[in-house]
Amino acid sequence: MTAPVDQRTEHDALIRKLRSISPLSDDEVQALRRLPLAGAQIDADKDIVREGDRPSQCCILVEGFVCRYKLTEDGRRQIFSFHTPGDIPDLQSLHLPVMDHSVKTLTPCKAAFVPHEAIAELTRRCPRIGDLLWRDTLIDAAIFREWMVGIGRRSAATRIAHVLCEVFLRLKAVGLANGFECEFPITQTEIGDALGLSTVHVNRSLQELRSSGLIDLRRGFLGILDWQGLKKAGEFDSAYLHLNREPSDAA
């Protein structure tokens, strides 16, 4: 399996993400392209923003994978969500001055930082872009609710199948999947921290999905061998992602 070639600019990553949840006019695209962005390369396992910080800028993920998380008093980690290129995982800092959780890179990442005042000015000039950013935060909340159902009521294998479907479809929606293959560098430990499972339980459940002929997961890539079967195994309905359209070959 090979990764798709990504030659997009920082602005294009955000534009493709927003287009995955709603059409954009030419004027809106040009307005987004005028955002002042500062690019940065960030190593794996680095905090982009920490709980308690008071950031003055937001981070657009351009390449790589990040997660939102909190630590318990004894140092155990709970991951709330995985984020893929085009996402703004700390967008809430535009209106909530103090971070109540942290955002960390899972892989080496390319990011672009945009000042809060630039986003605020853009949303004043282009209210519909403000509406789209609000829609994006509502979709984040929908994802949180779906994960809560999984952690509270679904089996381990079902939870994992659901997350595999989710990450694949989000990557597919922004052009970062080849057919039914996509990058998936999330480790078994990170899956466990997200879904409330031990690494042993994650490994056993992944073996179950493999032996059922649903997936091929190795070397940081996911191949979906039976999309309909994986959706059934994960009780997955993409409605909660509120995509502009579900890619036709992953319907």
N, C-alpha and C positions, 0 to 999 in steps of 0.2 A: 504494500500500500504506500502511496506517495501523497505528500501534502500538496494541496492546491497552491499555486504560485500567487502571492499577494503583493501587488505593486501599488497598492492604494496609498494616498496621502492620509495624513491625520484627519483632515476634514472629511474625506470620503468615507472613512470608517464610521463617523457619526451619521453622515447622510444616509449610508446604506442601512444603518440600524433604524433610523427614523422612518425610512421608506418601508421597512419590513412591517411597520405597524400602521402606516398611513401614507397615502400619496403625498408628494411634495410638488409645489409649483416651481417653475424656473426661478421666480423671484425669491422664493424661500430658500432654494438651493444656494443662490448667490449670496443671500444674507448669511447663511451658515458658513460659506466659504470665507467670509470676511471676519469671522471670529479670530481674535489674536491667540494663537496657540504656541506653546513652548514645548517642544518635543524632548523626551528623555528616555534613555534606556535604563531599565531597572532589573537587577538580578533577581533570581528566584528566591523565595522565602524572605522577602523584604516587606515591611509595612509601608504602604503608600500614605496612609493616614491612621492615627491611633485613637482609641477611645480617650476622650478628654481633650483632644485637640480642638482648636478653634481655627479651622482652615479659612483662607481667603480666596481659594481657587478650587475648581473641580477637576477631576481626572477623567479624561476620555481614554478608554483602553483601545489601543490601535492593533497590537499584536499580543498574543499570549492569553493566559488564563489567570484570573484572580478570584479571591473569595472574600466574603464578609464573615466576621467571626467575633466571638467574645470568649474570654477565659473565665473559668470559675476561680474561686479563691485558692483552690488547690492546684491550679494550673491546667486543668483539663479544658480542651477546646471544643466549642460548638460552632460548626460552620452553618451559616444561615442560607447561603446561596453561592452558586458559582457564576462567574461573569466572563463573557466572551467579547471579542472585538466589537467596538461600537458602543458598548455599554458605558454609562457614567455611574459607577457604583457608589459615589459619594455625592450624588446630586442633591440629596436632602440637606447637605450643609449649606446650600444656597439660602435656606429659610430656617434651619435649626442650627444655631451658632456653635453648639458643643456636640462633638461626635459622641454617640452613645454605644459605638462598637468600632471595630478596626477593620481595615481593608488590607489584605496581604496578597502579594504575588505568589502564585503556585508554580510558575515557570518564569524563565527570563521574558520580560515584557517590554514592549514599546508603548509609551504613554504620551499623551498630550495634555498639558495643563492650561486651563482657561480661567482668567480672573472672574470672580463672582460678579463684579460690576459689569463686565462685558456680556455675561449671560443675561443679567437683569436688563441691560440696555436693549439687547436683542429682543427680549420678550415684550418690552414696551413698544418697540418699533414694529414687531411682527407678532401680534397676539396669538396667531394660530400656532406658531412655533412654541410659544408658552404653553398652549393647550397640549401640544404633542409631548412636551417634557412632563407635564402633569399626567398625561396618559401613561407615559413610560413608568412613572413612579407607582401608578395604580396597578400596572401589570406586575411590577415587583411585588406589590402586596398580594396580588393573586397567586403568584408563585409561592410566597411564604405560606399562604393558606393551604395550597396543595401539598406542600412539604409537611405541614402539620398533620394533615390527614394521613399521609404516608407513615410518619413516625408513630402516630397514635393508633392506627388501625390496619396497616398493611403488613404483610409478611416481609422478611428481609429480601427475598428474591424479587418480590413485587416492587418494593421500594427502589431497588437498584435498577430494575428494568425500566421503571418510570423515569428515573434520572437520566439513564442512557438515552431514552427517547427524547427527553426535554433538551439535553445538550445538543444532540444531533440535529434536532429540528431548528433550534435557534441558530446553529452554525449554517445549516442549509438555507435559512431565510436570508442570510447576509452573504451568500455566495462562497462559504468556506467549507463546503463538502463536495466531494466527487462522487456522484451517484449516491450510494449508501455507505460511503466511507468518510470518516472525518478524523481530525486530530482529537485524541482524548488522553492527555498526559496526566490526568487526575489519578493519584495513587490510591491503593486500597485503604491506606490509613486515612486519607482525606475523605474518601467515600464513607468510611466508618464514622468520622467526626461529623459529617453532614447528616447521616441517617441514624445515628445512635446505635451503631453496631460495632462489635469487636472486629479486628482485622481478620481473625479466623473465620468469623461468620460471613464477612464480605467475600473472602476467598472461596468459601464453600458455596455461596450463592452464585458467584460468577461461574464456578465450575458447573453448577446446575444449568445456567443459561447457555453455556457453551455446549454441554452434552445434549441439550434439547435442540441444538442446531439453530439457535437464534442469533448468536453473535460470534465474532472473532475479535478478541481484544488482546493486543500484544504490542510491545515496543512503542507504546504511546499513541496507538491508533485503534480506532473502533471500526470494525466492519459489521454491518447489519446484514445478516444472511436471510432473515425472514422478518420484514418490517411489520406485517400484520400480526405475526406471531408474537413479536416483541411488544407491540402495543397491547395485545391481549394479556400477556404475562404481566405487564406493568399497570394494567387498568388505566391506560393512558388515553386521555381525550385532550387534544391540543387546544380546545376552546379557551382554556384559562390563559394561554399565551397571547390571545387576541391579535394574532398575526393579520396583516393586511390580506394575505392569502397564504394558505399552506401550499408549499411547493408541490407541483402536480405529480412528480414521480415519488413523492413520499406521502401520498394521500391515503 
